[in-house]
Amino acid sequence: MKLSNIVKSLLLGTSICFLSVNFNCSYAAQDKGKQTVQTQKKVKKTNSAKKTNKSKTTKSSKKSKSTKTVKAKKTNSSSTAKKAPKSNKNYYKTPIAKENIRQSYIAGDLTTENPLIPTTPKLINQRKYFKDAETAAKNGNTDEAMRIKRNHLEDYPLALWVDYWYLTNNMDVSKYPKVVEFINSNDHRELSAILKNKYIDFMARQGRFKQVSDLIGKKKPYNDNQELTASQQALQCRYYEARWHQGLADMSAQIFANKVYMQLKPYPSGCSGLIYVWGQNGNLNDTNRMDKFERLYIQRRYADSTRNLAAEFSPDSKFKRRIDLAMDLYETPSKILTDEYQPSTGDVHRVAVLAFKRFANLNPEEANPHFEYFCKKFSVTPTERLDIIQIISRGFLGRNATLEEVTWVDKHLPAIEWSDEIKIMRMRKAIWFAQWQVVYDLYNHLNPNDKKEINWKYWKARAAYEIGQKDQSIHLMKEVAKDRSFFGFLAAQELGQQPPFNHERLSSTAKWPDTVLYNKAAIRFFEFKALDSANASIEWNEVAKYGTNDEAMVMADWALSSGNVNYAIMSVIAGKRWDALDYRFPKAFLNLYKKYSSSTNVPISFLYGISRQESMMNPNIKSPVGAVGLMQLMPETARVVSKKNNWDYNGPRDLVIPENNIRLGSAYLKDMLERFDNNRILAAAAYNAGPNRIPRWKSADGKKRDTPMFIENIPFKETRLYVQNVLLYDVIYKKLLTGKTDLLLKDNEQKYRY
């Protein structure tokens, strides 16, 4: 690298790092929300400053740029057709110290180097044409975009993106053959998948269901019984919709459509066509609507959905009177117990049962004393009685139940009637009350998927030990101890073994940049980086998913070394390289974490564990509820901590600045540790769910529970998994930072009276 470029990188390194992270964190942003307006303004201000600085230095840099161009020409002329050209810069010939987190590229500068191909005048010119083609395509002038491609971009690495824009902007049925050609070319699998989904949706809206089926394929995309994301459910709906319109639908299409309609959460827009054709074939009527209404009515939430569905019934519907009676009781369902409501017609009976179910779901401890009276008053049938018992049982088992309440469940609800959900709830209460024989026996009745979960395997091993099956316990515990998870590390600690880090490092044969010189997606990635385009993330996923392991790992190593921390994590997630711990758990902003770990006396590995779980090390992320930055601080929490410590605080815009966020987050975490006796389990739970909940989750009956028993019975699933992950990440970061293996649970935490 020339001296001028080195100086340039050093001067702009720090500011560009934060800009880079801003547009490189698309994966994490899907889960945590969009960046703040304040951050966007800061980015614009940074770009503006760069333009100003660039204009001031144009004259003085002309000579050096000219020299650079001449050298680039020479490099290009010496390359051969068979061998991929090497960069005309010595990028990363020696390993980069991991702690030097800074950006090496100047975003938006068309002369920015692509380390995998020479940055010649021709390439710079093609970048300009490519930007023109992109602008034309996005303005709807796809013919102009294609003209630019034919005349100027045929050998440009990003040329196929113009084809993609041509096909996806101004979508048209006549483009379908070109769509199929693009997909079948296999030149870009990530873009092909995106293009395919766009045209599946488009062709369905155009009524071209033969083409929809051809794009999806003959095989059903997913198993109907598995839990699907919204996008997966939409694709499954399109599959059935297309088959229905072609006369190929069977009973499974009707069952799936009914399942989608009956689900409580809103179904995706991609399912609207299936629900319509299902309804047109006589499957959607007031009876279906009434069934869904009753399911919604019972729930704690879904008030708007319940009211909206109630409004769909016409005045002459046979269910109209029942709907009106039910909605009169919606806010205070316990009124069904008053003398105002007496058994009479069938509608009154159905509404009474429905209202009491809602009452039992909202307040099981209040409803239970009235249960027998209600059943007698309204002559409840055995089936209705069982439904109410199941609702009360879920209410009792889903919180800090007393032993009497658990006993009530066992007495009133035969095990044969336990759903999968109730089995899991009962399992947790058996652990809480040390009913080890129940834990041991109940494990064998879990469904196959639940049996595979590492926590239940651990508890089966623990129960076997407690009931005297020592040999079986050790055998099971050794199996659990192979898993890199909270319970795997816990089992290893209990067995006195080393935990299974299973750390995969970069291969000795993988070298930068040689390993990725021929990877077209990697070349395209760096081109988009030079153009300051968020499309770089798509190319990054192409490398991570479809490149060789060495190629993906070399790119992840580049990301970590150059300060693109989110790309390093994305590489692990997209490519499912869970053993690549260096990239999965990056040590970003190391000096800042060291600084505030020292000042607060909070272990740096614990700070990293919290940050990694909260934000995936993305300083600009904002959650849907308003938490901001690396340690996901709520603005009000930051204000309180700032006031307590006499620090200036200017609102949420301060929290995207890494140093501010780490300083405030570490101070708040210190407060949680001090409040909860230096117990990381309780401090982490408080950090996630709020400190006021912690005392309510601890034992109220005077019995002592150990750490795993407490963690397994944290009422909120999110907090339960959060605590497990933070403790696991703490140990992993300790290993990465010091090379030492720490205990998952500390002595004071094991002896704590939960």
Salt bridges, closest charged atoms under 4 A:
ASP109 OD2 - LYS8 NZ 3.31
ASP109 OD1 - LYS54 NZ 3.93
GLU113 OE2 - LYS89 NZ 3.69
GLU134 OE1 - LYS131 NZ 3.62
GLU134 OE2 - LYS138 NZ 2.98
GLU144 OE2 - ARG147 NH2 2.81
ASP155 OD2 - LYS122 NZ 2.58
ASP163 OD2 - LYS149 NZ 2.80
GLU181 OE1 - LYS178 NZ 3.88
GLU190 OE2 - LYS545 NZ 2.95
ASP201 OD2 - ARG205 NH1 2.58
ASP201 OD1 - ARG238 NH2 2.49
ASP214 OD2 - LYS210 NZ 2.83
ASP224 OD2 - LYS220 NZ 3.23
GLU241 OE1 - ARG238 NH1 2.81
ASP286 OD1 - ARG289 NH1 3.12
GLU294 OE2 - ARG322 NH1 3.73
GLU294 OE2 - ARG350 NH2 3.08
GLU312 OE1 - ARG289 NE 3.46
ASP324 OD1 - LYS320 NZ 3.63
GLU331 OE2 - ARG307 NH2 2.52
ASP347 OD2 - ARG321 NH1 3.96
ASP347 OD1 - ARG322 NE 3.27
GLU365 OE1 - ARG399 NH2 3.64
GLU372 OE2 - ARG385 NH2 2.83
GLU384 OE1 - HIS349 NE2 3.00
ASP387 OD2 - LYS357 NZ 3.40
GLU405 OE2 - ARG399 NH2 2.94
ASP410 OD2 - ARG426 NH2 2.85
GLU421 OE1 - ARG394 NE 3.94
GLU466 OE2 - ARG462 NE 3.32
GLU479 OE2 - LYS482 NZ 3.18
GLU527 OE2 - ARG127 NH2 2.68
GLU539 OE2 - HIS188 NE2 2.86
GLU539 OE1 - ARG524 NE 2.95
GLU542 OE1 - HIS188 ND1 3.43
ASP557 OD1 - LYS98 NZ 2.62
ASP579 OD1 - ARG484 NH1 2.78
ASP582 OD2 - HIS503 NE2 3.40
GLU636 OE2 - ARG639 NH2 2.48
GLU659 OE2 - LYS595 NZ 2.69
ASP671 OD1 - LYS644 NZ 2.96
ASP701 OD1 - ARG705 NH1 2.66
ASP706 OD2 - ARG462 NH2 2.47
GLU712 OE2 - ARG428 NE 2.84
ASP730 OD2 - ARG680 NH1 2.86
ASP742 OD2 - LYS734 NZ 3.21
ASP742 OD2 - LYS746 NZ 3.60
ASP747 OD2 - LYS751 NZ 3.06
GLU749 OE2 - ARG680 NE 2.72
